[in-house]
Amino acid sequence: MKNSVFSDFNSSIKKILKTLSINYADSEIFRYITHMLLSILLGLLAGGGAILFHYLLEHMRYLFEEQSLSIFSGLPGWSIIFIPIFGGIITSFMTLFQPETASKKGVLSVIKSIILKKGFIPIKETLFHLFAPIISIGTGTPLGPEGPAAKIGSGIGSYMSQKLNLNKNDMVMYTTAGAGAAISAAFNAPIAGVFFGIEVILLNDLKNRALSALIISSVVADILSRAYLGNMRVFTIPHYDTGNIYSYPFYIGLAVLCGLTALFYFKFSDSFGYFLNEKVKIFNPFLRLLPVTIIFGFVLLKYEEIFGIGYNLINSVLAGQIQLQTLIILLALKVVFLVLFIQAGAFGGTFAPSLSIGALLGFSYALIMNATFGTNLDPTAFALVAMGGVLSGINCIPLTSILLVFEVTNDYQFILPLMLASIVSYLVVLYYKKGNIYTIALMNDNIDMSKRGELDILSKINAGLILKKDMDVVDFRMPFKELLRIIINSKYGDVFVVDAGKNLLGMITLKDVRQTLMDDDLVDLLIAHDLITQVPVVRESDPLTLAISKIKQYEIEIIPVVSDKDGTTLSGIITYKDILQSYNVMLDEAEHSEHLTKKNYKKHPSQGQTL
């Protein structure tokens, strides 16, 4: 009897504890604590990834710098020619064997992963972009570590979410936070890491729920980085003077020049990319990259300062150790080779090169102003300000630029001209390009960013998948009276006119017919060709985002779809109603796909390409 009472009591206690645990797990406080713990864990993991990347990269750079070659290997200084070629061969092999993985580099690929795949990044992609940039940058490529660091951090956040089977919203959150945490650890700049996540990855969506994870993980990653790498500053800044109020017109001039430098970079990059992809159509990674590394190797014989990331070059510039003529030559070389290597397929980011270009530009600018106008501008101050200006212009990140340059220099003295230069440079680029470089790139890939980072899911559907073939089509020679009968009985109130080869010539609407009927003398003389109106078209492979954009632009209800083969043969039509129905179907599918696994991201049959 006694045992029975104790048994019942124990059973009751277990039921109560089970109920309490369930209620606790569903409670708000449990979710907040879990969120904080996961953010701390991500900060440790992403910070650790950034530290590993930094450690391996520094050892690779040290091994292949010119002084190391002569001291440890007994090789002559001119052997530096072969170092970038060696790196180019290895990375070209990596690209050749993993072309799809290799193409998903830089922060833009992180943004696309968040938008198109809700933060899903395969672990092999993260590992690839850990080692490829180490080889590329370590063997002299004049690119920076921040893009790969962000890729590594976001990949770690995504992998953590996958392993914990988190839902798609949490995966987006921790993928974003991982990128910011890695930047924080790489530069010992937690505030810049947070704003990088906001400004670049979230595209300024301050209401995104990833903000808290971004802050916590960035702080933890920075603490870890300082514990292992110390608080040593990247740049050694001599004493300088920002000048008085009369110096600010010169700062404004420098800011505009920073923006123009960024525009030149974009123009040259577009032109060289067009030359490689459209003119000579070179897609083999060896043929794209090796010629650039060969040219770069020979240039290093004379100007070895442009070898690698460029932090040593910046310190030399700030210390005033380089003559004006050499400064200008190095400035030109840094811009040119930044474009050549990026377009040729090397691995690395543009932040560090932007800082180098800014330092060279600002120092040269001050020296030229002093020589021309007899002013007493401090070249070091202008170099520091231009670092932020060029970084802001080339990467379209004014807030991150201000905070990053401020944090890596740890100097508040030049913050006002730095803010001015960063914003003005960004506005110059924004005015000319009519948009942020990241949103423009996304729009070029048919990703509509009008809803602050939310993908217009219609970009996943090709026009050919929902086209209808029950439209009324007439020959261009059809007499008006016969045409009139067809258009009155037509299903959509419009008819499409084709030539003898079934190529679309245009469309005739009821409005066109009514205007013609007002002149009885012409009725018997007219044929269909006389009444056609030019109409916008889309190809079968075009996404529905393009179709709906043209429907709104031309204020029409129906848009014809033409064949991909020739761009003129009429394949069918799409109505505005069809597009809305497709949108609702895709939206319903998206809402019911809560957990993200690898199988969710097989190529959708309606997608033109996998990003």
C-alpha angles and dihedrals in degrees: 000000000000092000090050092055092050090047092052090047093051091047091052092049091051091051091050092049091048091051091048092049092051092048091046092050089053094045126108094239092055091053092049093049091047090049092052093047092049090048090052091047090050090050090055094046097043092042089050090050091051091048091050090049091049092047095050093042094051092050091048091049092047091050094054104035114116096251091050092053093056098040103042104024102033090230121145119254093249090066086081085086090075098047098080089040090054090051091046092054093052095046091045089056089050091050092046094054096039105029097155094047091044092054093059097077135132132025093299090066089053091052091049091049090054094046101038101029103025091245099314111150119168114236092234088060090054092049092047091054091047095060104029095062091044090058094040099046094033091059093054108276104153095232132113136251099229099084093051090043091055090047091051094047094048090046090053090050091050093047091049090052092049094050092048090046092233120175123260095263092053091047090055089049097051094040088056093044091050092058093051092045092053092051089048091053095042095054101024084240112126096170091050089048091056093047091045088058092047099041101038112020097034093033091229096309097151092175093062114121090228090078096089093047089047093055097044096046093045092053093047092046091051092049090051092047093051090048092055104028099030129223096290113145118237093219131047107217120197122209112288142169123227090204131226132295091286089066093065097081086059090049089053090050089050091049092054090047090053089054092048090050089053090050090051088052091052093046094049091045092052092047095049091044090051090049093053098040104034110020106039094011096214111170101154106109093221094052091047100046109028097063089054092049091049093053090044091051093056092046089054089065089070103024108029088160090087092061112121131337097344105231092126089051091053091052090050091050094048090050091053094239096136127075121238096249091051091046091058093047092049090048091055092045093050093053094044097047092043088060095041095051095043093050094041092058106260119152121245145079137270101229098086094042088049090055091050092048090048094051092049092045096047095046092047091046093054093047092050093047091050092050094044104040102022092243126151101227117161107239092204092057092049091047091054092048093048090052088066093040096054092040089053094046100046095042100030092230109125098165095044090047093053093048097040095052090043093051098043091049094038088209123127096184098091098037096114098055088039091057091046094050094045095051097042092047090050092049091052090055093042092051094050100039095037093224150025113298091236096050090044090052090049092049089051087057089052094255110141110214097181091116097057102264099338113124118236094234091207087080086074093063124074120217091237092065097063103028119129125220099197094094122124113255125187135186115253090239096057113128117245097246092056090043090052092056092050096047093048090055096038119126096229101029092246134084129204121225121216134180127235091282093053091252115150114251100171147289136280120209133193088254090060091050094049091054091050094050089061089072108058093182093067100045097087093045101050129095130189093266091063093060104043121127121205111249132192116250139196129207123240091252095049116109120246089246087072092046095052091044091057092043090056094042095052095032095233133140099212130044124189121233119217131199121273090223099067106358092231109068110099111240101171144294139272124210127207088243091056090055093051091050091051090049092053092049093050092045091053091050091049093050092051094049100083105153121054123218133158094265091061090068104057109130110285111233089235096053119102092205142000113242 
